[in-house]
Amino acid sequence: QVQLSDSGGGSVQAGGSLRLSCAVSSDTHRTYCIGWFRQAPGKEREEVATIFTGSGGTYYVDSVKGRFTMSEDKAKNTAYLQINGLKPEDTGLYFCAAESGWWDAGYCPPSVQFSYWGQGTQVTVSS
């Protein structure tokens, strides 16, 4: 059984920073692809970043490159999304998701289907 707990959202002014956390609890040791998604009001859910825990390889959607950084703390079984230079358009509900597996390429492929999801954490950016 795998459970995710995401946290760290809040209300900030444009230009501010937040660090979102995704704690992974599992009864067995596994490697994961962990992704962060966001859903803005009235818009579809969007994948913004992923990390493969087997290698630390990351991926970012173009709109967040240079501002979003994923990292992991293996000792805490937690992945982080550091968000700098927040913009009003970053507002939304952020979810982390995970899928267990191994990817020889060293990063999560675009085709990965996530089986486990957090409950979401709200990020609100005011101008």
All heavy atoms as an XYZ file, in Angstrom:
963
protein
N       0.859     -1.183      0.000
C       0.000      0.000      0.000
C       0.899      1.238      0.000
O       1.845      1.333      0.772
C      -0.906      0.013      1.238
C      -1.877      1.156      1.293
C      -2.968      1.055      0.253
O      -3.163     -0.013     -0.336
N      -3.654      2.145     -0.003
N       0.606      2.160     -0.873
C       1.369      3.405     -0.980
C       0.432      4.561     -0.688
O      -0.677      4.628     -1.235
C       1.977      3.568     -2.389
C       2.706      4.897     -2.501
C       2.925      2.412     -2.695
N       0.862      5.460      0.161
C       0.076      6.649      0.462
C       0.944      7.886      0.283
O       2.117      7.884      0.647
C      -0.473      6.586      1.888
C      -1.511      5.494      2.095
C      -2.123      5.516      3.482
O      -1.434      5.772      4.457
N      -3.415      5.262      3.561
N       0.345      8.918     -0.270
C       1.044     10.187     -0.478
C       0.394     11.271      0.368
O      -0.836     11.322      0.482
C       0.985     10.606     -1.949
C       1.500      9.610     -2.985
C       1.434     10.228     -4.370
C       2.896      9.162     -2.662
N       1.222     12.124      0.906
C       0.720     13.264      1.654
C       1.427     14.504      1.145
O       2.646     14.655      1.345
C       0.980     13.077      3.152
O       0.537     14.207      3.875
N       0.680     15.365      0.469
C       1.292     16.577     -0.051
C       0.905     17.773      0.808
O      -0.187     17.821      1.361
C       0.974     16.816     -1.526
C      -0.455     16.537     -1.908
O      -1.349     16.665     -1.033
O      -0.702     16.191     -3.081
N       1.830     18.715      0.904
C       1.642     19.866      1.773
C       2.555     21.000      1.325
O       3.378     20.828      0.423
C       1.944     19.493      3.224
O       3.291     19.069      3.351
N       2.395     22.146      1.984
C       3.306     23.258      1.746
C       2.710     24.421      0.976
O       3.376     25.444      0.776
N       1.482     24.272      0.510
C       0.865     25.367     -0.223
C       0.574     26.555      0.677
O       0.730     26.498      1.899
N       0.137     27.637      0.065
C      -0.191     28.832      0.827
C      -0.535     29.976     -0.089
O      -0.613     29.815     -1.314
N      -0.746     31.134      0.523
C      -1.045     32.354     -0.221
C       0.165     33.262     -0.161
O       0.625     33.607      0.935
C      -2.261     33.055      0.389
O      -3.410     32.256      0.267
N       0.671     33.623     -1.309
C       1.869     34.451     -1.387
C       1.676     35.536     -2.426
O       0.810     35.430     -3.302
C       3.123     33.620     -1.722
C       3.391     32.584     -0.644
C       2.981     32.961     -3.074
N       2.513     36.538     -2.350
C       2.506     37.581     -3.364
C       3.404     37.172     -4.532
O       4.324     36.353     -4.376
C       2.991     38.901     -2.772
C       2.002     39.513     -1.783
C       2.371     40.933     -1.421
O       3.543     41.288     -1.381
N       1.359     41.761     -1.154
N       3.121     37.733     -5.674
C       3.939     37.464     -6.860
C       5.401     37.737     -6.557
O       5.723     38.717     -5.888
C       3.461     38.307     -8.033
N       6.235     36.844     -7.048
C       7.663     36.946     -6.785
C       8.119     36.138     -5.592
O       9.327     35.952     -5.402
N       7.190     35.680     -4.798
C       7.527     34.901     -3.616
C       7.877     33.465     -3.946
O       7.916     33.062     -5.115
N       8.129     32.691     -2.898
C       8.551     31.299     -3.053
C       7.744     30.392     -2.122
O       7.266     30.829     -1.062
C      10.037     31.144     -2.712
O      10.847     31.902     -3.586
N       7.623     29.161     -2.529
C       7.028     28.121     -1.704
C       7.792     26.828     -1.932
O       8.366     26.615     -3.009
C       5.556     27.887     -2.061
C       4.531     28.920     -1.617
C       3.173     28.604     -2.252
C       4.405     28.965     -0.103
N       7.778     25.961     -0.941
C       8.307     24.612     -1.130
C       7.205     23.625     -0.784
O       6.752     23.563      0.366
C       9.542     24.354     -0.263
C      10.216     23.024     -0.616
C      11.492     22.753      0.171
N      11.220     22.317      1.527
C      12.079     21.654      2.283
N      13.290     21.344      1.794
N      11.772     21.317      3.521
N       6.793     22.874     -1.777
C       5.774     21.846     -1.585
C       6.457     20.529     -1.259
O       7.541     20.225     -1.780
C       4.923     21.690     -2.841
C       4.301     22.971     -3.413
C       3.372     22.627     -4.571
C       3.581     23.774     -2.353
N       5.825     19.746     -0.407
C       6.371     18.459      0.011
C       5.419     17.339     -0.360
O       4.204     17.510     -0.279
C       6.601     18.432      1.526
O       7.506     19.426      1.928
N       5.982     16.216     -0.734
C       5.202     15.011     -1.033
C       5.838     13.855     -0.273
O       6.889     13.343     -0.674
C       5.207     14.740     -2.531
S       4.316     13.245     -3.025
N       5.228     13.477      0.825
C       5.742     12.380      1.639
C       5.131     11.066      1.162
O       3.911     10.960      1.032
C       5.407     12.616      3.110
N       5.985     10.107      0.904
C       5.560      8.802      0.385
C       5.698      7.761      1.494
O       6.796      7.584      2.038
C       6.411      8.382     -0.819
C       5.950      7.027     -1.355
C       6.365      9.445     -1.909
N       4.599      7.116      1.827
C       4.667      6.030      2.798
C       4.295      4.731      2.110
O       3.326      4.670      1.351
C       3.744      6.284      3.997
O       2.414      6.379      3.573
N       5.118      3.705      2.367
C       4.921      2.426      1.694
C       5.413      1.317      2.598
O       6.319      1.524      3.408
C       5.680      2.404      0.374
O       5.642      1.117     -0.209
N       4.840      0.142      2.429
C       5.268     -0.991      3.248
C       6.468     -1.719      2.663
O       7.010     -2.628      3.275
C       4.111     -1.970      3.454
C       3.476     -2.410      2.147
O       3.928     -1.944      1.077
O       2.524     -3.201      2.179
N       6.898     -1.304      1.466
C       8.081     -1.898      0.862
C       8.934     -0.791      0.242
O       8.434      0.290     -0.081
C       7.730     -2.913     -0.235
O       6.954     -2.244     -1.234
C       6.939     -4.072      0.330
N      10.223     -1.090      0.095
C      11.115     -0.118     -0.525
C      10.991     -0.229     -2.041
O      11.124     -1.312     -2.603
C      12.561     -0.370     -0.106
C      13.525      0.553     -0.786
N      13.611      1.898     -0.457
C      14.407      0.349     -1.787
C      14.537      2.458     -1.212
N      15.033      1.546     -2.024
N      10.715      0.910     -2.677
C      10.560      0.909     -4.124
C      11.193      2.157     -4.693
O      11.452      3.128     -3.964
C       9.077      0.921     -4.511
C       8.204     -0.081     -3.782
C       6.769      0.038     -4.233
N       5.865     -0.696     -3.367
C       4.586     -0.928     -3.639
N       4.062     -0.479     -4.755
N       3.837     -1.596     -2.787
N      11.415      2.124     -5.978
C      11.751      3.353     -6.684
C      10.476      3.863     -7.348
O       9.592      3.089     -7.718
C      12.839      3.132     -7.737
O      12.432      2.078     -8.607
C      14.167      2.769     -7.079
N      10.408      5.183     -7.475
C       9.187      5.804     -7.966
C       9.486      6.870     -9.009
O      10.537      7.519     -8.982
C       8.432      6.508     -6.824
C       7.913      5.600     -5.755
C       8.654      5.371     -4.608
C       6.681      4.978     -5.880
C       8.171      4.546     -3.612
C       6.194      4.146     -4.885
C       6.945      3.930     -3.751
O       6.462      3.105     -2.776
N       8.523      7.059     -9.848
C       8.400      8.315    -10.554
C       7.416      9.145     -9.726
O       6.310      8.688     -9.439
C       7.848      8.090    -11.951
S       7.536      9.622    -12.838
N       7.830     10.315     -9.303
C       6.965     11.217     -8.552
C       6.736     12.467     -9.395
O       7.681     13.056     -9.904
C       7.574     11.598     -7.197
C       7.773     10.337     -6.349
C       6.695     12.605     -6.467
C       8.434     10.581     -5.018
N       5.496     12.814     -9.532
C       5.146     13.969    -10.334
C       4.353     14.994     -9.562
O       3.686     14.661     -8.578
N       4.466     16.227     -9.988
C       3.611     17.300     -9.470
C       2.709     17.785    -10.598
O       3.181     18.035    -11.718
C       4.441     18.465     -8.936
C       4.986     18.227     -7.567
C       6.247     17.826     -7.248
C       4.289     18.373     -6.333
N       6.369     17.714     -5.879
C       5.184     18.043     -5.293
C       2.988     18.754     -5.983
C       4.829     18.084     -3.942
C       2.645     18.788     -4.651
C       3.549     18.456     -3.646
N       1.441     17.894    -10.253
C       0.442     18.380    -11.187
C      -0.205     19.615    -10.559
O      -0.235     19.765     -9.336
C      -0.639     17.318    -11.420
C      -0.162     16.096    -12.134
C       0.625     15.148    -11.486
C      -0.496     15.874    -13.459
C       1.063     14.005    -12.144
C      -0.062     14.741    -14.121
C       0.718     13.803    -13.467
N      -0.772     20.449    -11.400
C      -1.558     21.548    -10.877
C      -2.821     21.689    -11.711
O      -2.846     21.381    -12.895
C      -0.766     22.861    -10.875
C      -0.427     23.416    -12.248
C       0.414     24.653    -12.115
N       0.816     25.185    -13.416
C       1.705     26.144    -13.594
N       2.292     26.715    -12.535
N       2.011     26.570    -14.807
N      -3.851     22.193    -11.027
C      -5.114     22.442    -11.700
C      -5.595     23.819    -11.310
O      -5.922     24.070    -10.134
C      -6.151     21.387    -11.355
C      -7.427     21.521    -12.169
C      -8.261     20.263    -12.155
O      -8.129     19.410    -11.282
N      -9.128     20.128    -13.144
N      -5.617     24.701    -12.290
C      -6.119     26.058    -12.070
C      -7.637     26.058    -12.248
O      -8.182     25.188    -12.942
C      -5.461     27.015    -13.051
N      -8.322     27.009    -11.643
C      -9.782     27.078    -11.786
C     -10.196     27.128    -13.243
O      -9.673     27.936    -14.017
C     -10.134     28.378    -11.064
C      -9.024     28.581    -10.087
C      -7.793     28.050    -10.753
N     -11.096     26.237    -13.629
C     -11.607     26.223    -14.980
C     -10.679     25.638    -16.016
O     -10.975     25.686    -17.211
N      -9.547     25.081    -15.576
C      -8.586     24.513    -16.523
C      -8.343     23.043    -16.226
O      -8.649     22.556    -15.144
C      -7.272     25.292    -16.465
C      -7.377     26.729    -16.944
C      -6.016     27.378    -17.040
C      -6.118     28.793    -17.579
N      -4.780     29.442    -17.696
N      -7.789     22.355    -17.188
C      -7.461     20.949    -17.005
C      -6.214     20.805    -16.148
O      -5.370     21.700    -16.077
C      -7.240     20.282    -18.364
C      -8.491     20.176    -19.197
C      -8.287     19.351    -20.449
O      -7.141     18.921    -20.699
O      -9.269     19.129    -21.168
N      -6.110     19.665    -15.519
C      -4.921     19.355    -14.726
C      -3.695     19.279    -15.625
O      -3.748     18.716    -16.710
C      -5.124     18.034    -13.990
C      -4.046     17.699    -12.987
C      -4.441     16.464    -12.214
N      -4.570     15.313    -13.071
C      -5.168     14.180    -12.710
N      -5.696     14.076    -11.503
N      -5.235     13.170    -13.545
N      -2.607     19.835    -15.149
C      -1.378     19.937    -15.937
C      -0.208     19.347    -15.156
O      -0.012     19.675    -13.978
C      -1.100     21.410    -16.231
C       0.235     21.702    -16.884
C       0.574     23.178    -16.922
O       0.138     23.920    -16.013
O       1.292     23.602    -17.851
N       0.550     18.488    -15.784
C       1.772     17.975    -15.163
C       2.848     19.044    -15.296
O       3.090     19.535    -16.395
C       2.209     16.683    -15.840
C       3.464     16.070    -15.242
C       3.864     14.781    -15.968
O       4.470     14.900    -17.051
O       3.560     13.691    -15.471
N       3.511     19.384    -14.185
C       4.506     20.440    -14.255
C       5.927     19.939    -14.043
O       6.879     20.556    -14.531
C       4.206     21.583    -13.269
C       2.916     22.290    -13.631
C       4.152     21.085    -11.829
N       6.102     18.849    -13.310
C       7.455     18.367    -13.042
C       7.413     16.923    -12.576
O       6.417     16.492    -11.990
C       8.134     19.225    -11.972
N       8.484     16.188    -12.865
C       8.619     14.819    -12.362
C      10.051     14.573    -11.917
O      10.984     15.249    -12.355
C       8.256     13.762    -13.424
O       9.167     13.883    -14.534
C       6.826     13.911    -13.905
N      10.193     13.578    -11.060
C      11.512     13.112    -10.647
C      11.489     11.596    -10.533
O      10.498     11.028    -10.058
C      11.954     13.753     -9.307
C      13.424     13.428     -9.015
C      11.065     13.302     -8.149
C      14.002     14.278     -7.875
N      12.527     10.953    -11.011
C      12.658      9.511    -10.875
C      13.593      9.265     -9.699
O      14.759      9.666     -9.734
C      13.224      8.899    -12.155
C      13.556      7.442    -12.047
C      12.697      6.555    -11.396
C      14.721      6.945    -12.600
C      13.009      5.206    -11.299
C      15.038      5.601    -12.511
C      14.191      4.736    -11.848
N      13.096      8.614     -8.658
C      13.891      8.470     -7.434
C      15.072      7.525     -7.616
O      15.996      7.551     -6.816
C      13.018      7.986     -6.264
O      12.533      6.672     -6.547
C      11.843      8.922     -6.032
N      15.059      6.706     -8.673
C      16.170      5.800     -8.898
C      17.444      6.502     -9.339
O      18.545      6.005     -9.126
N      17.286      7.676     -9.972
C      18.455      8.379    -10.499
C      18.476      9.859    -10.129
O      19.506     10.511    -10.249
C      18.467      8.279    -12.026
O      17.361      8.996    -12.557
N      17.328     10.384     -9.733
C      17.223     11.820     -9.486
C      16.939     12.617    -10.741
O      16.886     13.851    -10.705
N      16.738     11.914    -11.859
C      16.459     12.601    -13.108
C      15.132     13.351    -13.056
O      14.141     12.822    -12.565
N      15.138     14.564    -13.557
C      13.951     15.413    -13.476
C      13.477     15.850    -14.851
O      14.219     15.832    -15.838
C      14.222     16.671    -12.631
O      15.367     17.353    -13.176
C      14.480     16.316    -11.186
N      12.225     16.272    -14.873
C      11.605     16.843    -16.075
C      10.747     18.015    -15.639
O      10.110     17.957    -14.576
C      10.727     15.792    -16.763
C       9.670     16.413    -17.664
C       9.969     16.814    -18.958
C       8.379     16.638    -17.193
C       9.013     17.414    -19.761
C       7.415     17.237    -17.987
C       7.738     17.614    -19.271
O       6.790     18.208    -20.057
N      10.728     19.064    -16.446
C       9.881     20.223    -16.175
C       9.180     20.653    -17.453
O       9.783     20.669    -18.528
C      10.725     21.404    -15.658
C      11.539     21.076    -14.433
C      12.867     20.690    -14.546
C      10.974     21.137    -13.160
C      13.618     20.366    -13.427
C      11.723     20.820    -12.039
C      13.042     20.426    -12.186
O      13.772     20.100    -11.085
N       7.926     21.033    -17.302
C       7.225     21.606    -18.437
C       7.846     22.966    -18.728
O       8.376     23.641    -17.832
C       5.716     21.708    -18.126
C       5.432     22.732    -17.051
C       4.916     21.967    -19.368
N       7.825     23.381    -19.989
C       8.527     24.596    -20.395
C       8.126     25.819    -19.576
O       8.961     26.673    -19.260
C       8.290     24.875    -21.881
C       9.079     23.933    -22.786
O      10.005     23.260    -22.294
O       8.750     23.874    -23.986
N       6.860     25.909    -19.216
C       6.368     27.123    -18.549
C       6.939     27.318    -17.144
O       6.824     28.411    -16.585
C       4.838     27.100    -18.483
O       4.388     25.991    -17.739
N       7.563     26.282    -16.571
C       8.083     26.412    -15.206
C       9.592     26.255    -15.136
O      10.178     26.417    -14.054
C       7.410     25.402    -14.245
C       5.900     25.505    -14.338
C       7.870     23.975    -14.514
N      10.224     25.957    -16.257
C      11.672     25.772    -16.249
C      12.376     27.028    -15.735
O      12.028     28.138    -16.106
C      12.176     25.438    -17.654
C      11.899     24.009    -18.075
C      12.422     23.745    -19.482
C      12.124     22.327    -19.905
N      12.558     22.057    -21.307
N      13.333     26.822    -14.882
C      14.075     27.926    -14.297
C      13.465     28.461    -13.019
O      14.120     29.187    -12.274
N      12.204     28.110    -12.736
C      11.540     28.583    -11.512
C      11.180     27.442    -10.577
O      11.126     27.627     -9.360
C      10.273     29.363    -11.861
C      10.505     30.611    -12.674
C       9.243     31.447    -12.774
N       8.150     30.723    -13.406
C       6.979     30.456    -12.807
N       6.762     30.850    -11.570
N       6.031     29.810    -13.465
N      10.897     26.259    -11.123
C      10.506     25.104    -10.328
C      11.675     24.129    -10.269
O      12.331     23.882    -11.285
C       9.309     24.383    -10.958
C       7.987     25.088    -10.835
C       7.898     26.470    -10.731
C       6.812     24.361    -10.845
C       6.684     27.116    -10.623
C       5.572     24.985    -10.741
C       5.510     26.358    -10.644
N      11.914     23.572     -9.112
C      12.974     22.585     -8.936
C      12.471     21.445     -8.070
O      12.003     21.677     -6.944
C      14.215     23.203     -8.273
O      14.674     24.329     -9.023
C      15.336     22.166     -8.190
N      12.574     20.226     -8.593
C      12.215     19.054     -7.796
C      13.471     18.457     -7.184
O      14.541     18.450     -7.801
C      11.526     17.989     -8.644
C      10.052     18.243     -8.886
S       9.141     16.759     -9.374
C       9.011     15.898     -7.801
N      13.315     17.942     -5.979
C      14.401     17.246     -5.307
C      13.796     16.164     -4.420
O      12.570     16.072     -4.299
C      15.239     18.216     -4.467
O      14.440     18.821     -3.463
N      14.648     15.347     -3.837
C      14.142     14.295     -2.961
C      15.063     14.124     -1.772
O      16.262     14.409     -1.852
C      14.026     12.967     -3.719
C      15.336     12.492     -4.333
C      15.301     11.080     -4.865
O      14.514     10.270     -4.338
O      16.081     10.784     -5.778
N      14.487     13.692     -0.680
C      15.240     13.310      0.506
C      14.905     11.848      0.755
O      13.821     11.531      1.255
C      14.833     14.187      1.698
C      15.654     13.905      2.943
O      16.137     12.764      3.109
O      15.805     14.817      3.769
N      15.826     10.972      0.373
C      15.545      9.534      0.466
C      15.345      9.103      1.922
O      14.533      8.231      2.199
C      16.672      8.740     -0.173
C      16.764      8.895     -1.687
C      17.806      7.974     -2.269
C      18.013      8.200     -3.749
N      16.797      7.923     -4.510
N      16.052      9.723      2.832
C      15.932      9.336      4.239
C      14.534      9.628      4.773
O      14.041      8.935      5.667
C      16.971     10.071      5.072
N      13.891     10.652      4.218
C      12.551     11.022      4.671
C      11.464     10.523      3.733
O      10.285     10.791      3.964
C      12.452     12.542      4.809
C      13.357     13.124      5.878
C      13.175     14.637      5.989
C      14.062     15.212      7.092
N      13.903     16.692      7.203
N      11.854      9.834      2.653
C      10.890      9.374      1.646
C       9.987     10.528      1.203
O       8.764     10.379      1.108
C      10.040      8.219      2.193
C      10.847      6.951      2.384
O      11.760      6.661      1.623
N      10.522      6.212      3.426
N      10.613     11.638      0.945
C       9.865     12.847      0.614
C      10.470     13.511     -0.622
O      11.693     13.610     -0.745
C       9.868     13.833      1.790
O       9.243     13.211      2.921
C       9.112     15.109      1.437
N       9.597     13.925     -1.506
C      10.002     14.714     -2.669
C       9.523     16.143     -2.466
O       8.492     16.376     -1.822
C       9.417     14.130     -3.943
N      10.271     17.067     -3.018
C       9.957     18.481     -2.840
C       9.829     19.172     -4.194
O      10.475     18.776     -5.173
C      11.072     19.175     -2.046
C      11.303     18.569     -0.683
C      12.333     17.654     -0.472
C      10.480     18.896      0.394
C      12.547     17.092      0.775
C      10.691     18.338      1.645
C      11.729     17.435      1.825
O      11.926     16.874      3.056
N       9.012     20.194     -4.211
C       8.922     21.081     -5.367
C       9.168     22.497     -4.855
O       8.322     23.064     -4.176
C       7.557     20.982     -6.042
C       7.397     21.834     -7.295
C       8.297     21.330     -8.414
C       5.941     21.857     -7.761
N      10.352     23.015     -5.157
C      10.675     24.388     -4.804
C      10.191     25.291     -5.916
O      10.540     25.087     -7.084
C      12.190     24.543     -4.618
C      12.642     25.953     -4.314
C      12.226     26.421     -2.930
O      12.267     25.664     -1.957
N      11.808     27.679     -2.819
N       9.377     26.264     -5.554
C       8.817     27.186     -6.545
C       9.294     28.594     -6.209
O       8.987     29.115     -5.137
C       7.284     27.160     -6.556
C       6.748     25.729     -6.645
C       6.754     27.986     -7.700
C       5.236     25.632     -6.535
N      10.040     29.170     -7.108
C      10.527     30.542     -6.941
C       9.892     31.446     -7.989
O       9.387     30.981     -9.004
C      12.046     30.581     -7.082
C      12.751     29.763     -6.027
O      12.307     29.672     -4.881
N      13.868     29.147     -6.393
N       9.928     32.736     -7.725
C       9.378     33.678     -8.697
C       7.929     33.400     -9.034
O       7.536     33.404    -10.199
N       7.119     33.154     -7.999
C       5.723     32.794     -8.240
C       4.984     33.882     -9.006
O       5.201     35.084     -8.782
C       5.022     32.507     -6.916
C       5.258     31.090     -6.385
C       5.031     31.033     -4.884
C       4.342     30.111     -7.101
N       4.119     33.434     -9.907
C       3.303     34.306    -10.731
C       1.835     34.029    -10.450
O       1.481     32.914    -10.061
C       3.600     34.061    -12.216
C       5.059     34.218    -12.602
C       5.257     33.864    -14.075
C       6.709     34.001    -14.494
N       6.904     33.664    -15.927
N       0.957     35.005    -10.682
C      -0.472     34.741    -10.477
C      -0.974     33.527    -11.267
O      -1.842     32.799    -10.791
C      -1.125     36.043    -10.949
C      -0.102     37.091    -10.672
C       1.220     36.420    -10.962
N      -0.410     33.302    -12.426
C      -0.842     32.157    -13.235
C      -0.382     30.812    -12.660
O      -0.762     29.762    -13.161
C      -0.365     32.287    -14.689
C       1.118     32.541    -14.857
C       1.434     34.020    -15.029
O       0.825     34.862    -14.308
O       2.310     34.338    -15.859
N       0.427     30.836    -11.625
C       0.793     29.596    -10.934
C      -0.285     29.173     -9.927
O      -0.189     28.086     -9.345
C       2.116     29.760    -10.182
C       3.311     29.944    -11.104
O       3.346     29.289    -12.165
O       4.195     30.746    -10.756
N      -1.275     30.005     -9.731
C      -2.345     29.689     -8.785
C      -3.068     28.413     -9.188
O      -3.374     28.220    -10.366
C      -3.341     30.854     -8.711
O      -2.686     31.987     -8.116
C      -4.569     30.495     -7.887
N      -3.316     27.566     -8.208
C      -4.047     26.338     -8.472
C      -3.886     25.335     -7.353
O      -3.175     25.586     -6.374
N      -4.550     24.227     -7.528
C      -4.421     23.120     -6.583
C      -3.316     22.203     -7.098
O      -3.386     21.721     -8.225
C      -5.747     22.369     -6.468
C      -5.843     21.302     -5.386
C      -5.634     21.913     -4.005
C      -7.196     20.604     -5.471
N      -2.303     21.993     -6.279
C      -1.148     21.195     -6.664
C      -1.265     19.813     -6.036
O      -1.481     19.684     -4.828
C       0.140     21.876     -6.222
C       0.541     23.036     -7.097
C      -0.214     24.205     -7.123
C       1.665     22.976     -7.908
C       0.138     25.274     -7.941
C       2.032     24.036     -8.723
C       1.258     25.183     -8.731
O       1.622     26.233     -9.544
N      -1.109     18.801     -6.875
C      -1.163     17.408     -6.435
C       0.171     16.739     -6.700
O       0.773     16.955     -7.753
C      -2.199     16.611     -7.234
C      -3.601     17.100     -7.144
C      -4.069     18.090     -7.991
C      -4.485     16.543     -6.228
C      -5.372     18.532     -7.927
C      -5.802     16.968     -6.159
C      -6.239     17.962     -7.000
N       0.612     15.889     -5.778
C       1.713     15.009     -6.139
C       1.133     13.631     -6.457
O       0.055     13.267     -5.994
C       2.776     14.937     -5.060
S       2.345     14.044     -3.559
N       1.863     12.904     -7.278
C       1.448     11.571     -7.702
C       2.685     10.694     -7.795
O       3.798     11.198     -7.959
C       0.736     11.638     -9.049
N       2.481      9.390     -7.693
C       3.617      8.466     -7.742
C       3.235      7.191     -8.477
O       2.077      6.757     -8.453
C       4.101      8.132     -6.331
N       4.239      6.647     -9.124
C       4.109      5.345     -9.757
C       5.399      4.592     -9.484
O       6.498      5.143     -9.700
C       3.872      5.481    -11.253
C       3.772      4.169    -12.007
C       2.577      3.334    -11.562
O       1.629      3.891    -10.974
O       2.596      2.117    -11.819
N       5.300      3.368     -9.002
C       6.506      2.597     -8.717
C       7.019      1.952     -9.992
O       6.240      1.582    -10.876
C       6.227      1.546     -7.641
O       5.260      0.620     -8.085
N       8.311      1.803    -10.085
C       8.886      1.165    -11.259
C      10.332      1.557    -11.450
O      10.919      2.273    -10.625
N      10.906      1.061    -12.558
C      12.295      1.387    -12.914
C      12.333      1.786    -14.375
O      11.736      1.122    -15.218
C      13.221      0.183    -12.678
C      14.628      0.526    -13.009
C      15.286      0.348    -14.179
C      15.556      1.196    -12.134
N      16.560      0.849    -14.103
C      16.750      1.370    -12.864
C      15.477      1.659    -10.819
C      17.871      1.989    -12.307
C      16.584      2.262    -10.269
C      17.773      2.432    -11.011
N      13.000      2.882    -14.634
C      13.108      3.377    -15.999
C      14.583      3.554    -16.329
O      15.268      4.416    -15.768
C      12.350      4.699    -16.135
C      10.875      4.489    -16.034
C      10.027      4.187    -17.047
C      10.084      4.531    -14.837
N       8.741      4.051    -16.570
C       8.746      4.243    -15.230
C      10.362      4.766    -13.492
C       7.700      4.208    -14.310
C       9.319      4.728    -12.581
C       8.011      4.452    -12.989
N      15.058      2.717    -17.289
C      16.486      2.714    -17.639
C      16.963      4.079    -18.130
O      18.145      4.407    -18.007
C      16.770      1.657    -18.711
C      16.684      0.236    -18.167
O      16.895      0.070    -16.945
O      16.425     -0.681    -18.958
N      16.069      4.846    -18.696
C      16.471      6.148    -19.225
C      16.896      7.112    -18.121
O      17.530      8.125    -18.392
C      15.327      6.757    -20.028
N      16.503      6.804    -16.886
C      16.919      7.646    -15.775
C      15.988      8.793    -15.470
O      16.279      9.624    -14.607
N      14.867      8.844    -16.174
C      13.880      9.877    -15.881
C      12.501      9.306    -16.181
O      12.385      8.273    -16.853
C      14.140     11.144    -16.694
C      14.125     10.934    -18.182
C      12.947     11.061    -18.913
C      15.296     10.605    -18.863
C      12.932     10.850    -20.282
C      15.289     10.388    -20.223
C      14.113     10.509    -20.936
O      14.106     10.290    -22.273
N      11.469      9.981    -15.717
C      10.104      9.507    -15.912
C       9.666      9.797    -17.347
O       9.737     10.947    -17.784
C       9.147     10.215    -14.959
S       9.594     10.066    -13.225
N       9.208      8.796    -18.059
C       8.751      9.038    -19.433
C       7.408      9.757    -19.426
O       6.645      9.662    -18.460
C       8.625      7.627    -20.009
C       8.340      6.773    -18.821
C       9.089      7.391    -17.677
N       7.099     10.457    -20.504
C       5.813     11.159    -20.582
C       4.617     10.225    -20.478
O       3.534     10.652    -20.089
C       5.861     11.841    -21.957
C       7.309     11.943    -22.282
C       7.956     10.744    -21.676
N       4.833      8.955    -20.800
C       3.724      8.007    -20.832
C       3.387      7.400    -19.484
O       2.443      6.628    -19.370
C       4.040      6.875    -21.813
O       5.245      6.225    -21.419
N       4.154      7.734    -18.428
C       3.923      7.074    -17.151
C       2.507      7.363    -16.645
O       2.026      8.491    -16.739
C       4.978      7.502    -16.114
C       4.849      8.976    -15.750
C       4.876      6.659    -14.856
N       1.857      6.337    -16.167
C       0.515      6.442    -15.599
C       0.637      6.352    -14.078
O       1.102      5.350    -13.551
C      -0.376      5.315    -16.125
C      -0.576      5.339    -17.636
C      -1.383      6.546    -18.077
O      -2.428      6.843    -17.505
N      -0.885      7.260    -19.076
N       0.237      7.371    -13.402
C       0.399      7.429    -11.953
C      -0.749      6.708    -11.241
O      -1.916      6.960    -11.524
C       0.470      8.878    -11.484
C       1.702      9.591    -11.946
C       1.700     10.336    -13.114
C       2.887      9.500    -11.216
C       2.846     10.994    -13.552
C       4.029     10.162    -11.632
C       4.021     10.906    -12.810
N      -0.387      5.834    -10.319
C      -1.395      5.053     -9.591
C      -1.771      5.672     -8.252
O      -2.845      5.378     -7.727
C      -0.864      3.637     -9.339
O      -0.625      2.961    -10.549
N      -0.883      6.476     -7.698
C      -1.088      6.985     -6.344
C      -1.096      8.513     -6.376
O      -0.274      9.120     -7.059
C       0.023      6.476     -5.414
C       0.235      4.988     -5.515
C       1.317      4.457     -6.217
C      -0.674      4.099     -4.927
C       1.505      3.093     -6.328
C      -0.490      2.736     -5.046
C       0.597      2.236     -5.744
O       0.772      0.892     -5.860
N      -2.014      9.094     -5.602
C      -2.190     10.546     -5.634
C      -2.316     11.093     -4.217
O      -2.907     10.451     -3.333
C      -3.462     10.899     -6.417
C      -3.321     10.607     -7.871
C      -3.496      9.403     -8.498
C      -2.948     11.528     -8.887
N      -3.256      9.528     -9.843
C      -2.926     10.816    -10.116
C      -2.632     12.886     -8.900
C      -2.601     11.427    -11.331
C      -2.312     13.497    -10.102
C      -2.290     12.765    -11.304
N      -1.784     12.309     -4.030
C      -2.005     13.035     -2.799
C      -3.344     13.758     -2.856
O      -4.049     13.729     -3.862
N      -3.657     14.411     -1.748
C      -4.965     15.056     -1.635
C      -4.975     16.466     -2.205
O      -6.038     17.051     -2.406
C      -5.402     15.104     -0.161
C      -4.692     16.148      0.698
C      -3.311     15.733      1.141
O      -2.795     14.678      0.745
N      -2.699     16.570      1.975
N      -3.791     17.007     -2.459
C      -3.696     18.335     -3.047
C      -3.402     19.403     -2.016
O      -3.804     19.305     -0.850
N      -2.666     20.419     -2.455
C      -2.362     21.562     -1.594
C      -2.521     22.824     -2.437
O      -2.052     22.902     -3.566
C      -0.944     21.432     -0.981
O      -0.700     22.494     -0.073
C       0.154     21.403     -2.054
N      -3.220     23.804     -1.896
C      -3.595     24.995     -2.659
C      -2.460     26.018     -2.662
O      -1.877     26.333     -1.610
C      -4.856     25.633     -2.066
C      -5.312     26.897     -2.757
C      -5.818     26.653     -4.163
O      -6.431     25.627     -4.451
N      -5.570     27.611     -5.052
N      -2.187     26.529     -3.845
C      -1.236     27.630     -4.008
C      -1.993     28.805     -4.604
O      -2.636     28.671     -5.649
C      -0.067     27.226     -4.939
C       0.797     28.435     -5.256
C       0.756     26.115     -4.296
N      -1.950     29.938     -3.925
C      -2.616     31.138     -4.402
C      -1.599     32.269     -4.459
O      -0.948     32.574     -3.458
C      -3.779     31.529     -3.483
O      -4.710     30.443     -3.396
C      -4.502     32.760     -4.014
N      -1.475     32.862     -5.644
C      -0.493     33.925     -5.845
C      -1.230     35.199     -6.212
O      -1.977     35.240     -7.187
C       0.513     33.558     -6.955
C       1.592     34.626     -7.059
C       1.127     32.193     -6.682
N      -1.020     36.225     -5.435
C      -1.678     37.509     -5.697
C      -0.689     38.470     -6.347
O       0.515     38.433     -6.073
C      -2.215     38.099     -4.399
O      -1.163     38.244     -3.450
N      -1.227     39.325     -7.182
C      -0.369     40.271     -7.911
C      -0.154     41.548     -7.119
O      -0.796     41.799     -6.122
C      -0.985     40.588     -9.266
O      -2.279     41.121     -9.087
